[in-house]
Amino acid sequence: MKSIITLPTTSRVLAFDGEPSDVELDAVELEMPLILAEVDLLDAEIMTLDRPATELDERRIRRARNRVLVERRDLTNRAGLAQAGGVA
């Protein structure tokens, strides 16, 4: 059975060039501190997968979780200020 795909004859869609737009790059740059904090947390958790967690591992995981929470809070605050027009 053949599938039939209909394409609009007057498409105004721009061709996708495979690169992220400036807006997407700005969003990633804004979220980069949170992404890095989440990577650190994941690294700390991965280190304890094949062995029991030591006191040092527990502290490392706790610090990484706290850093993720701080970065999430900061990102939320920055997004809230941007939506409010930067008025404090």
PDB file of N, CA, C and O in Angstrom:
ATOM      1  N   MET A   1       0.837  -1.176   0.000  1.00  0.00           N
ATOM      2  CA  MET A   1       0.000   0.000   0.000  1.00  0.00           C
ATOM      3  C   MET A   1       0.880   1.238   0.000  1.00  0.00           C
ATOM      4  O   MET A   1       1.811   1.339   0.799  1.00  0.00           O
ATOM      5  N   LYS A   2       0.602   2.153  -0.865  1.00  0.00           N
ATOM      6  CA  LYS A   2       1.377   3.376  -0.967  1.00  0.00           C
ATOM      7  C   LYS A   2       0.746   4.466  -0.110  1.00  0.00           C
ATOM      8  O   LYS A   2      -0.477   4.579  -0.027  1.00  0.00           O
ATOM      9  N   SER A   3       1.591   5.260   0.520  1.00  0.00           N
ATOM     10  CA  SER A   3       1.069   6.392   1.268  1.00  0.00           C
ATOM     11  C   SER A   3       1.113   7.613   0.359  1.00  0.00           C
ATOM     12  O   SER A   3       2.050   7.795  -0.419  1.00  0.00           O
ATOM     13  N   ILE A   4       0.111   8.419   0.470  1.00  0.00           N
ATOM     14  CA  ILE A   4       0.011   9.612  -0.357  1.00  0.00           C
ATOM     15  C   ILE A   4       0.278  10.819   0.515  1.00  0.00           C
ATOM     16  O   ILE A   4      -0.370  11.014   1.544  1.00  0.00           O
ATOM     17  N   ILE A   5       1.231  11.620   0.099  1.00  0.00           N
ATOM     18  CA  ILE A   5       1.576  12.828   0.831  1.00  0.00           C
ATOM     19  C   ILE A   5       1.241  14.014  -0.061  1.00  0.00           C
ATOM     20  O   ILE A   5       1.701  14.111  -1.199  1.00  0.00           O
ATOM     21  N   THR A   6       0.443  14.894   0.473  1.00  0.00           N
ATOM     22  CA  THR A   6       0.103  16.085  -0.296  1.00  0.00           C
ATOM     23  C   THR A   6       0.898  17.261   0.235  1.00  0.00           C
ATOM     24  O   THR A   6       0.983  17.470   1.446  1.00  0.00           O
ATOM     25  N   LEU A   7       1.467  18.012  -0.657  1.00  0.00           N
ATOM     26  CA  LEU A   7       2.228  19.193  -0.284  1.00  0.00           C
ATOM     27  C   LEU A   7       1.506  20.420  -0.796  1.00  0.00           C
ATOM     28  O   LEU A   7       0.994  20.420  -1.916  1.00  0.00           O
ATOM     29  N   PRO A   8       1.461  21.456   0.002  1.00  0.00           N
ATOM     30  CA  PRO A   8       0.816  22.674  -0.483  1.00  0.00           C
ATOM     31  C   PRO A   8       1.608  23.252  -1.664  1.00  0.00           C
ATOM     32  O   PRO A   8       2.839  23.226  -1.679  1.00  0.00           O
ATOM     33  N   THR A   9       0.893  23.757  -2.617  1.00  0.00           N
ATOM     34  CA  THR A   9       1.558  24.288  -3.800  1.00  0.00           C
ATOM     35  C   THR A   9       2.219  25.626  -3.523  1.00  0.00           C
ATOM     36  O   THR A   9       3.226  25.958  -4.149  1.00  0.00           O
ATOM     37  N   THR A  10       1.681  26.385  -2.616  1.00  0.00           N
ATOM     38  CA  THR A  10       2.281  27.674  -2.264  1.00  0.00           C
ATOM     39  C   THR A  10       2.761  27.626  -0.830  1.00  0.00           C
ATOM     40  O   THR A  10       2.106  28.147   0.073  1.00  0.00           O
ATOM     41  N   SER A  11       3.882  27.012  -0.626  1.00  0.00           N
ATOM     42  CA  SER A  11       4.433  26.877   0.718  1.00  0.00           C
ATOM     43  C   SER A  11       5.365  28.035   1.010  1.00  0.00           C
ATOM     44  O   SER A  11       6.253  28.346   0.216  1.00  0.00           O
ATOM     45  N   ARG A  12       5.162  28.666   2.146  1.00  0.00           N
ATOM     46  CA  ARG A  12       6.022  29.769   2.557  1.00  0.00           C
ATOM     47  C   ARG A  12       7.040  29.313   3.602  1.00  0.00           C
ATOM     48  O   ARG A  12       7.700  30.137   4.235  1.00  0.00           O
ATOM     49  N   VAL A  13       7.160  28.014   3.774  1.00  0.00           N
ATOM     50  CA  VAL A  13       8.083  27.479   4.759  1.00  0.00           C
ATOM     51  C   VAL A  13       9.503  27.603   4.224  1.00  0.00           C
ATOM     52  O   VAL A  13       9.783  27.227   3.086  1.00  0.00           O
ATOM     53  N   LEU A  14      10.386  28.129   5.046  1.00  0.00           N
ATOM     54  CA  LEU A  14      11.779  28.250   4.655  1.00  0.00           C
ATOM     55  C   LEU A  14      12.450  26.888   4.698  1.00  0.00           C
ATOM     56  O   LEU A  14      12.085  26.038   5.509  1.00  0.00           O
ATOM     57  N   ALA A  15      13.393  26.687   3.861  1.00  0.00           N
ATOM     58  CA  ALA A  15      14.121  25.425   3.836  1.00  0.00           C
ATOM     59  C   ALA A  15      14.956  25.303   5.101  1.00  0.00           C
ATOM     60  O   ALA A  15      15.593  26.266   5.527  1.00  0.00           O
ATOM     61  N   PHE A  16      14.951  24.136   5.690  1.00  0.00           N
ATOM     62  CA  PHE A  16      15.723  23.877   6.900  1.00  0.00           C
ATOM     63  C   PHE A  16      17.162  23.615   6.500  1.00  0.00           C
ATOM     64  O   PHE A  16      17.439  22.688   5.739  1.00  0.00           O
ATOM     65  N   ASP A  17      18.078  24.424   7.006  1.00  0.00           N
ATOM     66  CA  ASP A  17      19.477  24.284   6.620  1.00  0.00           C
ATOM     67  C   ASP A  17      20.278  23.420   7.592  1.00  0.00           C
ATOM     68  O   ASP A  17      21.482  23.245   7.404  1.00  0.00           O
ATOM     69  N   GLY A  18      19.639  22.883   8.617  1.00  0.00           N
ATOM     70  CA  GLY A  18      20.311  21.996   9.552  1.00  0.00           C
ATOM     71  C   GLY A  18      21.020  22.702  10.692  1.00  0.00           C
ATOM     72  O   GLY A  18      21.579  22.035  11.563  1.00  0.00           O
ATOM     73  N   GLU A  19      21.019  24.005  10.720  1.00  0.00           N
ATOM     74  CA  GLU A  19      21.681  24.767  11.760  1.00  0.00           C
ATOM     75  C   GLU A  19      20.646  25.396  12.687  1.00  0.00           C
ATOM     76  O   GLU A  19      19.560  25.773  12.245  1.00  0.00           O
ATOM     77  N   PRO A  20      20.980  25.510  13.970  1.00  0.00           N
ATOM     78  CA  PRO A  20      20.041  26.178  14.887  1.00  0.00           C
ATOM     79  C   PRO A  20      19.968  27.668  14.599  1.00  0.00           C
ATOM     80  O   PRO A  20      20.929  28.287  14.139  1.00  0.00           O
ATOM     81  N   SER A  21      18.813  28.216  14.881  1.00  0.00           N
ATOM     82  CA  SER A  21      18.627  29.645  14.668  1.00  0.00           C
ATOM     83  C   SER A  21      19.295  30.427  15.799  1.00  0.00           C
ATOM     84  O   SER A  21      19.710  29.847  16.802  1.00  0.00           O
ATOM     85  N   ASP A  22      19.393  31.726  15.631  1.00  0.00           N
ATOM     86  CA  ASP A  22      19.986  32.577  16.663  1.00  0.00           C
ATOM     87  C   ASP A  22      19.176  32.524  17.956  1.00  0.00           C
ATOM     88  O   ASP A  22      19.740  32.565  19.049  1.00  0.00           O
ATOM     89  N   VAL A  23      17.863  32.434  17.829  1.00  0.00           N
ATOM     90  CA  VAL A  23      16.990  32.358  19.005  1.00  0.00           C
ATOM     91  C   VAL A  23      17.258  31.058  19.771  1.00  0.00           C
ATOM     92  O   VAL A  23      17.332  31.060  21.000  1.00  0.00           O
ATOM     93  N   GLU A  24      17.400  29.960  19.042  1.00  0.00           N
ATOM     94  CA  GLU A  24      17.685  28.678  19.695  1.00  0.00           C
ATOM     95  C   GLU A  24      19.050  28.698  20.370  1.00  0.00           C
ATOM     96  O   GLU A  24      19.196  28.180  21.477  1.00  0.00           O
ATOM     97  N   LEU A  25      20.041  29.283  19.727  1.00  0.00           N
ATOM     98  CA  LEU A  25      21.366  29.379  20.331  1.00  0.00           C
ATOM     99  C   LEU A  25      21.352  30.255  21.587  1.00  0.00           C
ATOM    100  O   LEU A  25      22.031  29.948  22.567  1.00  0.00           O
ATOM    101  N   ASP A  26      20.588  31.332  21.556  1.00  0.00           N
ATOM    102  CA  ASP A  26      20.466  32.188  22.738  1.00  0.00           C
ATOM    103  C   ASP A  26      19.806  31.441  23.895  1.00  0.00           C
ATOM    104  O   ASP A  26      20.199  31.604  25.050  1.00  0.00           O
ATOM    105  N   ALA A  27      18.797  30.617  23.577  1.00  0.00           N
ATOM    106  CA  ALA A  27      18.117  29.839  24.618  1.00  0.00           C
ATOM    107  C   ALA A  27      19.063  28.817  25.242  1.00  0.00           C
ATOM    108  O   ALA A  27      19.057  28.622  26.458  1.00  0.00           O
ATOM    109  N   VAL A  28      19.867  28.172  24.421  1.00  0.00           N
ATOM    110  CA  VAL A  28      20.835  27.195  24.942  1.00  0.00           C
ATOM    111  C   VAL A  28      21.874  27.905  25.801  1.00  0.00           C
ATOM    112  O   VAL A  28      22.254  27.403  26.859  1.00  0.00           O
ATOM    113  N   GLU A  29      22.331  29.061  25.353  1.00  0.00           N
ATOM    114  CA  GLU A  29      23.318  29.813  26.129  1.00  0.00           C
ATOM    115  C   GLU A  29      22.741  30.245  27.474  1.00  0.00           C
ATOM    116  O   GLU A  29      23.445  30.238  28.484  1.00  0.00           O
ATOM    117  N   LEU A  30      21.482  30.616  27.490  1.00  0.00           N
ATOM    118  CA  LEU A  30      20.825  31.018  28.733  1.00  0.00           C
ATOM    119  C   LEU A  30      20.714  29.840  29.697  1.00  0.00           C
ATOM    120  O   LEU A  30      20.838  30.013  30.910  1.00  0.00           O
ATOM    121  N   GLU A  31      20.481  28.649  29.161  1.00  0.00           N
ATOM    122  CA  GLU A  31      20.302  27.459  29.987  1.00  0.00           C
ATOM    123  C   GLU A  31      21.597  26.712  30.274  1.00  0.00           C
ATOM    124  O   GLU A  31      21.574  25.724  31.008  1.00  0.00           O
ATOM    125  N   MET A  32      22.718  27.147  29.723  1.00  0.00           N
ATOM    126  CA  MET A  32      23.974  26.414  29.866  1.00  0.00           C
ATOM    127  C   MET A  32      24.408  26.195  31.317  1.00  0.00           C
ATOM    128  O   MET A  32      24.858  25.092  31.625  1.00  0.00           O
ATOM    129  N   PRO A  33      24.306  27.167  32.230  1.00  0.00           N
ATOM    130  CA  PRO A  33      24.692  26.874  33.619  1.00  0.00           C
ATOM    131  C   PRO A  33      23.871  25.738  34.232  1.00  0.00           C
ATOM    132  O   PRO A  33      24.410  24.925  34.982  1.00  0.00           O
ATOM    133  N   LEU A  34      22.581  25.673  33.923  1.00  0.00           N
ATOM    134  CA  LEU A  34      21.750  24.585  34.423  1.00  0.00           C
ATOM    135  C   LEU A  34      22.156  23.262  33.789  1.00  0.00           C
ATOM    136  O   LEU A  34      22.214  22.239  34.472  1.00  0.00           O
ATOM    137  N   ILE A  35      22.435  23.272  32.502  1.00  0.00           N
ATOM    138  CA  ILE A  35      22.849  22.046  31.816  1.00  0.00           C
ATOM    139  C   ILE A  35      24.134  21.509  32.431  1.00  0.00           C
ATOM    140  O   ILE A  35      24.247  20.308  32.677  1.00  0.00           O
ATOM    141  N   LEU A  36      25.101  22.380  32.680  1.00  0.00           N
ATOM    142  CA  LEU A  36      26.364  21.948  33.273  1.00  0.00           C
ATOM    143  C   LEU A  36      26.172  21.421  34.694  1.00  0.00           C
ATOM    144  O   LEU A  36      26.815  20.448  35.088  1.00  0.00           O
ATOM    145  N   ALA A  37      25.292  22.059  35.460  1.00  0.00           N
ATOM    146  CA  ALA A  37      25.014  21.579  36.817  1.00  0.00           C
ATOM    147  C   ALA A  37      24.369  20.201  36.780  1.00  0.00           C
ATOM    148  O   ALA A  37      24.688  19.348  37.610  1.00  0.00           O
ATOM    149  N   GLU A  38      23.464  19.970  35.827  1.00  0.00           N
ATOM    150  CA  GLU A  38      22.829  18.661  35.704  1.00  0.00           C
ATOM    151  C   GLU A  38      23.831  17.596  35.265  1.00  0.00           C
ATOM    152  O   GLU A  38      23.740  16.447  35.697  1.00  0.00           O
ATOM    153  N   VAL A  39      24.776  17.965  34.418  1.00  0.00           N
ATOM    154  CA  VAL A  39      25.822  17.022  34.005  1.00  0.00           C
ATOM    155  C   VAL A  39      26.685  16.648  35.202  1.00  0.00           C
ATOM    156  O   VAL A  39      27.036  15.480  35.366  1.00  0.00           O
ATOM    157  N   ASP A  40      27.032  17.620  36.042  1.00  0.00           N
ATOM    158  CA  ASP A  40      27.815  17.328  37.242  1.00  0.00           C
ATOM    159  C   ASP A  40      27.061  16.392  38.181  1.00  0.00           C
ATOM    160  O   ASP A  40      27.653  15.480  38.759  1.00  0.00           O
ATOM    161  N   LEU A  41      25.761  16.614  38.333  1.00  0.00           N
ATOM    162  CA  LEU A  41      24.955  15.731  39.168  1.00  0.00           C
ATOM    163  C   LEU A  41      24.936  14.322  38.592  1.00  0.00           C
ATOM    164  O   LEU A  41      25.088  13.346  39.327  1.00  0.00           O
ATOM    165  N   LEU A  42      24.753  14.217  37.305  1.00  0.00           N
ATOM    166  CA  LEU A  42      24.740  12.908  36.663  1.00  0.00           C
ATOM    167  C   LEU A  42      26.079  12.202  36.834  1.00  0.00           C
ATOM    168  O   LEU A  42      26.110  11.000  37.099  1.00  0.00           O
ATOM    169  N   ASP A  43      27.180  12.924  36.687  1.00  0.00           N
ATOM    170  CA  ASP A  43      28.504  12.344  36.899  1.00  0.00           C
ATOM    171  C   ASP A  43      28.662  11.823  38.322  1.00  0.00           C
ATOM    172  O   ASP A  43      29.202  10.737  38.536  1.00  0.00           O
ATOM    173  N   ALA A  44      28.191  12.599  39.291  1.00  0.00           N
ATOM    174  CA  ALA A  44      28.299  12.181  40.688  1.00  0.00           C
ATOM    175  C   ALA A  44      27.465  10.931  40.950  1.00  0.00           C
ATOM    176  O   ALA A  44      27.884  10.049  41.700  1.00  0.00           O
ATOM    177  N   GLU A  45      26.292  10.853  40.339  1.00  0.00           N
ATOM    178  CA  GLU A  45      25.443   9.674  40.527  1.00  0.00           C
ATOM    179  C   GLU A  45      26.012   8.454  39.812  1.00  0.00           C
ATOM    180  O   GLU A  45      25.916   7.338  40.322  1.00  0.00           O
ATOM    181  N   ILE A  46      26.593   8.654  38.653  1.00  0.00           N
ATOM    182  CA  ILE A  46      27.174   7.528  37.905  1.00  0.00           C
ATOM    183  C   ILE A  46      28.335   6.912  38.667  1.00  0.00           C
ATOM    184  O   ILE A  46      28.537   5.699  38.619  1.00  0.00           O
ATOM    185  N   MET A  47      29.095   7.737  39.367  1.00  0.00           N
ATOM    186  CA  MET A  47      30.243   7.207  40.108  1.00  0.00           C
ATOM    187  C   MET A  47      29.831   6.230  41.196  1.00  0.00           C
ATOM    188  O   MET A  47      30.649   5.417  41.629  1.00  0.00           O
ATOM    189  N   THR A  48      28.592   6.286  41.647  1.00  0.00           N
ATOM    190  CA  THR A  48      28.151   5.410  42.736  1.00  0.00           C
ATOM    191  C   THR A  48      27.338   4.213  42.240  1.00  0.00           C
ATOM    192  O   THR A  48      26.786   3.470  43.051  1.00  0.00           O
ATOM    193  N   LEU A  49      27.257   4.015  40.933  1.00  0.00           N
ATOM    194  CA  LEU A  49      26.448   2.907  40.423  1.00  0.00           C
ATOM    195  C   LEU A  49      27.047   1.539  40.708  1.00  0.00           C
ATOM    196  O   LEU A  49      26.308   0.597  40.995  1.00  0.00           O
ATOM    197  N   ASP A  50      28.350   1.407  40.638  1.00  0.00           N
ATOM    198  CA  ASP A  50      28.965   0.086  40.760  1.00  0.00           C
ATOM    199  C   ASP A  50      29.608  -0.177  42.117  1.00  0.00           C
ATOM    200  O   ASP A  50      30.274  -1.194  42.308  1.00  0.00           O
ATOM    201  N   ARG A  51      29.405   0.745  43.058  1.00  0.00           N
ATOM    202  CA  ARG A  51      29.966   0.543  44.394  1.00  0.00           C
ATOM    203  C   ARG A  51      29.113   1.290  45.402  1.00  0.00           C
ATOM    204  O   ARG A  51      28.373   2.205  45.043  1.00  0.00           O
ATOM    205  N   PRO A  52      29.217   0.904  46.649  1.00  0.00           N
ATOM    206  CA  PRO A  52      28.455   1.637  47.669  1.00  0.00           C
ATOM    207  C   PRO A  52      28.946   3.077  47.771  1.00  0.00           C
ATOM    208  O   PRO A  52      30.133   3.358  47.609  1.00  0.00           O
ATOM    209  N   ALA A  53      28.023   3.966  48.036  1.00  0.00           N
ATOM    210  CA  ALA A  53      28.371   5.383  48.148  1.00  0.00           C
ATOM    211  C   ALA A  53      29.077   5.644  49.471  1.00  0.00           C
ATOM    212  O   ALA A  53      28.613   5.230  50.534  1.00  0.00           O
ATOM    213  N   THR A  54      30.195   6.329  49.387  1.00  0.00           N
ATOM    214  CA  THR A  54      30.914   6.722  50.592  1.00  0.00           C
ATOM    215  C   THR A  54      30.364   8.056  51.081  1.00  0.00           C
ATOM    216  O   THR A  54      29.520   8.671  50.430  1.00  0.00           O
ATOM    217  N   GLU A  55      30.851   8.487  52.227  1.00  0.00           N
ATOM    218  CA  GLU A  55      30.419   9.787  52.756  1.00  0.00           C
ATOM    219  C   GLU A  55      30.802  10.914  51.800  1.00  0.00           C
ATOM    220  O   GLU A  55      30.046  11.870  51.627  1.00  0.00           O
ATOM    221  N   LEU A  56      31.964  10.801  51.187  1.00  0.00           N
ATOM    222  CA  LEU A  56      32.396  11.798  50.209  1.00  0.00           C
ATOM    223  C   LEU A  56      31.467  11.817  48.991  1.00  0.00           C
ATOM    224  O   LEU A  56      31.119  12.884  48.485  1.00  0.00           O
ATOM    225  N   ASP A  57      31.069  10.626  48.525  1.00  0.00           N
ATOM    226  CA  ASP A  57      30.138  10.549  47.391  1.00  0.00           C
ATOM    227  C   ASP A  57      28.803  11.193  47.731  1.00  0.00           C
ATOM    228  O   ASP A  57      28.226  11.908  46.911  1.00  0.00           O
ATOM    229  N   GLU A  58      28.317  10.941  48.931  1.00  0.00           N
ATOM    230  CA  GLU A  58      27.041  11.521  49.348  1.00  0.00           C
ATOM    231  C   GLU A  58      27.123  13.048  49.392  1.00  0.00           C
ATOM    232  O   GLU A  58      26.190  13.740  48.985  1.00  0.00           O
ATOM    233  N   ARG A  59      28.244  13.563  49.890  1.00  0.00           N
ATOM    234  CA  ARG A  59      28.420  15.014  49.915  1.00  0.00           C
ATOM    235  C   ARG A  59      28.502  15.585  48.506  1.00  0.00           C
ATOM    236  O   ARG A  59      27.938  16.643  48.226  1.00  0.00           O
ATOM    237  N   ARG A  60      29.203  14.886  47.621  1.00  0.00           N
ATOM    238  CA  ARG A  60      29.329  15.337  46.235  1.00  0.00           C
ATOM    239  C   ARG A  60      27.958  15.385  45.554  1.00  0.00           C
ATOM    240  O   ARG A  60      27.645  16.340  44.843  1.00  0.00           O
ATOM    241  N   ILE A  61      27.155  14.357  45.775  1.00  0.00           N
ATOM    242  CA  ILE A  61      25.808  14.311  45.184  1.00  0.00           C
ATOM    243  C   ILE A  61      24.938  15.409  45.774  1.00  0.00           C
ATOM    244  O   ILE A  61      24.205  16.074  45.042  1.00  0.00           O
ATOM    245  N   ARG A  62      25.007  15.612  47.083  1.00  0.00           N
ATOM    246  CA  ARG A  62      24.205  16.643  47.730  1.00  0.00           C
ATOM    247  C   ARG A  62      24.579  18.033  47.211  1.00  0.00           C
ATOM    248  O   ARG A  62      23.698  18.848  46.940  1.00  0.00           O
ATOM    249  N   ARG A  63      25.891  18.310  47.071  1.00  0.00           N
ATOM    250  CA  ARG A  63      26.327  19.604  46.523  1.00  0.00           C
ATOM    251  C   ARG A  63      25.856  19.777  45.083  1.00  0.00           C
ATOM    252  O   ARG A  63      25.435  20.864  44.689  1.00  0.00           O
ATOM    253  N   ALA A  64      25.927  18.694  44.293  1.00  0.00           N
ATOM    254  CA  ALA A  64      25.492  18.783  42.896  1.00  0.00           C
ATOM    255  C   ALA A  64      23.992  19.035  42.811  1.00  0.00           C
ATOM    256  O   ALA A  64      23.541  19.823  41.979  1.00  0.00           O
ATOM    257  N   ARG A  65      23.210  18.365  43.673  1.00  0.00           N
ATOM    258  CA  ARG A  65      21.756  18.603  43.685  1.00  0.00           C
ATOM    259  C   ARG A  65      21.439  20.046  44.068  1.00  0.00           C
ATOM    260  O   ARG A  65      20.580  20.687  43.464  1.00  0.00           O
ATOM    261  N   ASN A  66      22.140  20.543  45.075  1.00  0.00           N
ATOM    262  CA  ASN A  66      21.915  21.933  45.497  1.00  0.00           C
ATOM    263  C   ASN A  66      22.281  22.911  44.381  1.00  0.00           C
ATOM    264  O   ASN A  66      21.602  23.919  44.187  1.00  0.00           O
ATOM    265  N   ARG A  67      23.347  22.611  43.656  1.00  0.00           N
ATOM    266  CA  ARG A  67      23.735  23.490  42.550  1.00  0.00           C
ATOM    267  C   ARG A  67      22.680  23.476  41.447  1.00  0.00           C
ATOM    268  O   ARG A  67      22.389  24.513  40.852  1.00  0.00           O
ATOM    269  N   VAL A  68      22.101  22.293  41.172  1.00  0.00           N
ATOM    270  CA  VAL A  68      21.032  22.209  40.171  1.00  0.00           C
ATOM    271  C   VAL A  68      19.841  23.054  40.614  1.00  0.00           C
ATOM    272  O   VAL A  68      19.263  23.784  39.809  1.00  0.00           O
ATOM    273  N   LEU A  69      19.478  22.959  41.875  1.00  0.00           N
ATOM    274  CA  LEU A  69      18.353  23.743  42.377  1.00  0.00           C
ATOM    275  C   LEU A  69      18.617  25.244  42.275  1.00  0.00           C
ATOM    276  O   LEU A  69      17.726  26.012  41.910  1.00  0.00           O
ATOM    277  N   VAL A  70      19.836  25.658  42.598  1.00  0.00           N
ATOM    278  CA  VAL A  70      20.193  27.075  42.506  1.00  0.00           C
ATOM    279  C   VAL A  70      20.119  27.542  41.056  1.00  0.00           C
ATOM    280  O   VAL A  70      19.591  28.618  40.777  1.00  0.00           O
ATOM    281  N   GLU A  71      20.642  26.747  40.142  1.00  0.00           N
ATOM    282  CA  GLU A  71      20.632  27.142  38.730  1.00  0.00           C
ATOM    283  C   GLU A  71      19.209  27.176  38.173  1.00  0.00           C
ATOM    284  O   GLU A  71      18.879  28.038  37.359  1.00  0.00           O
ATOM    285  N   ARG A  72      18.370  26.239  38.613  1.00  0.00           N
ATOM    286  CA  ARG A  72      16.961  26.271  38.183  1.00  0.00           C
ATOM    287  C   ARG A  72      16.268  27.528  38.687  1.00  0.00           C
ATOM    288  O   ARG A  72      15.515  28.172  37.956  1.00  0.00           O
ATOM    289  N   ARG A  73      16.532  27.870  39.949  1.00  0.00           N
ATOM    290  CA  ARG A  73      15.943  29.081  40.512  1.00  0.00           C
ATOM    291  C   ARG A  73      16.408  30.316  39.753  1.00  0.00           C
ATOM    292  O   ARG A  73      15.606  31.182  39.406  1.00  0.00           O
ATOM    293  N   ASP A  74      17.714  30.387  39.497  1.00  0.00           N
ATOM    294  CA  ASP A  74      18.253  31.546  38.784  1.00  0.00           C
ATOM    295  C   ASP A  74      17.698  31.638  37.368  1.00  0.00           C
ATOM    296  O   ASP A  74      17.377  32.729  36.897  1.00  0.00           O
ATOM    297  N   LEU A  75      17.585  30.506  36.692  1.00  0.00           N
ATOM    298  CA  LEU A  75      17.035  30.506  35.336  1.00  0.00           C
ATOM    299  C   LEU A  75      15.582  30.948  35.341  1.00  0.00           C
ATOM    300  O   LEU A  75      15.162  31.710  34.470  1.00  0.00           O
ATOM    301  N   THR A  76      14.815  30.479  36.311  1.00  0.00           N
ATOM    302  CA  THR A  76      13.416  30.881  36.429  1.00  0.00           C
ATOM    303  C   THR A  76      13.303  32.370  36.703  1.00  0.00           C
ATOM    304  O   THR A  76      12.455  33.051  36.126  1.00  0.00           O
ATOM    305  N   ASN A  77      14.159  32.877  37.584  1.00  0.00           N
ATOM    306  CA  ASN A  77      14.142  34.308  37.887  1.00  0.00           C
ATOM    307  C   ASN A  77      14.515  35.140  36.665  1.00  0.00           C
ATOM    308  O   ASN A  77      13.893  36.168  36.400  1.00  0.00           O
ATOM    309  N   ARG A  78      15.528  34.700  35.918  1.00  0.00           N
ATOM    310  CA  ARG A  78      15.934  35.428  34.715  1.00  0.00           C
ATOM    311  C   ARG A  78      14.808  35.426  33.680  1.00  0.00           C
ATOM    312  O   ARG A  78      14.557  36.443  33.033  1.00  0.00           O
ATOM    313  N   ALA A  79      14.132  34.288  33.524  1.00  0.00           N
ATOM    314  CA  ALA A  79      13.033  34.200  32.565  1.00  0.00           C
ATOM    315  C   ALA A  79      11.866  35.072  33.021  1.00  0.00           C
ATOM    316  O   ALA A  79      11.196  35.693  32.196  1.00  0.00           O
ATOM    317  N   GLY A  80      11.623  35.121  34.315  1.00  0.00           N
ATOM    318  CA  GLY A  80      10.550  35.962  34.844  1.00  0.00           C
ATOM    319  C   GLY A  80      10.827  37.430  34.645  1.00  0.00           C
ATOM    320  O   GLY A  80       9.920  38.202  34.334  1.00  0.00           O
ATOM    321  N   LEU A  81      12.093  37.830  34.825  1.00  0.00           N
ATOM    322  CA  LEU A  81      12.449  39.231  34.603  1.00  0.00           C
ATOM    323  C   LEU A  81      12.340  39.600  33.121  1.00  0.00           C
ATOM    324  O   LEU A  81      11.932  40.709  32.777  1.00  0.00           O
ATOM    325  N   ALA A  82      12.706  38.667  32.257  1.00  0.00           N
ATOM    326  CA  ALA A  82      12.633  38.935  30.819  1.00  0.00           C
ATOM    327  C   ALA A  82      11.174  39.114  30.392  1.00  0.00           C
ATOM    328  O   ALA A  82      10.873  39.960  29.549  1.00  0.00           O
ATOM    329  N   GLN A  83      10.271  38.323  30.968  1.00  0.00           N
ATOM    330  CA  GLN A  83       8.856  38.420  30.614  1.00  0.00           C
ATOM    331  C   GLN A  83       8.240  39.688  31.186  1.00  0.00           C
ATOM    332  O   GLN A  83       7.341  40.275  30.583  1.00  0.00           O
ATOM    333  N   ALA A  84       8.721  40.107  32.346  1.00  0.00           N
ATOM    334  CA  ALA A  84       8.177  41.308  32.984  1.00  0.00           C
ATOM    335  C   ALA A  84       8.776  42.580  32.404  1.00  0.00           C
ATOM    336  O   ALA A  84       8.437  43.685  32.829  1.00  0.00           O
ATOM    337  N   GLY A  85       9.655  42.423  31.446  1.00  0.00           N
ATOM    338  CA  GLY A  85      10.270  43.604  30.835  1.00  0.00           C
ATOM    339  C   GLY A  85      11.456  44.123  31.612  1.00  0.00           C
ATOM    340  O   GLY A  85      11.880  45.261  31.411  1.00  0.00           O
ATOM    341  N   GLY A  86      12.000  43.301  32.501  1.00  0.00           N
ATOM    342  CA  GLY A  86      13.173  43.709  33.253  1.00  0.00           C
ATOM    343  C   GLY A  86      12.868  44.626  34.418  1.00  0.00           C
ATOM    344  O   GLY A  86      13.790  45.192  35.006  1.00  0.00           O
ATOM    345  N   VAL A  87      11.614  44.791  34.768  1.00  0.00           N
ATOM    346  CA  VAL A  87      11.253  45.657  35.883  1.00  0.00           C
ATOM    347  C   VAL A  87      11.344  44.863  37.161  1.00  0.00           C
ATOM    348  O   VAL A  87      10.771  43.778  37.262  1.00  0.00           O
ATOM    349  N   ALA A  88      12.060  45.389  38.143  1.00  0.00           N
ATOM    350  CA  ALA A  88      12.216  44.677  39.399  1.00  0.00           C
ATOM    351  C   ALA A  88      11.201  45.125  40.415  1.00  0.00           C
ATOM    352  O   ALA A  88      11.190  44.624  41.539  1.00  0.00           O
TER     353      ALA A  88
END
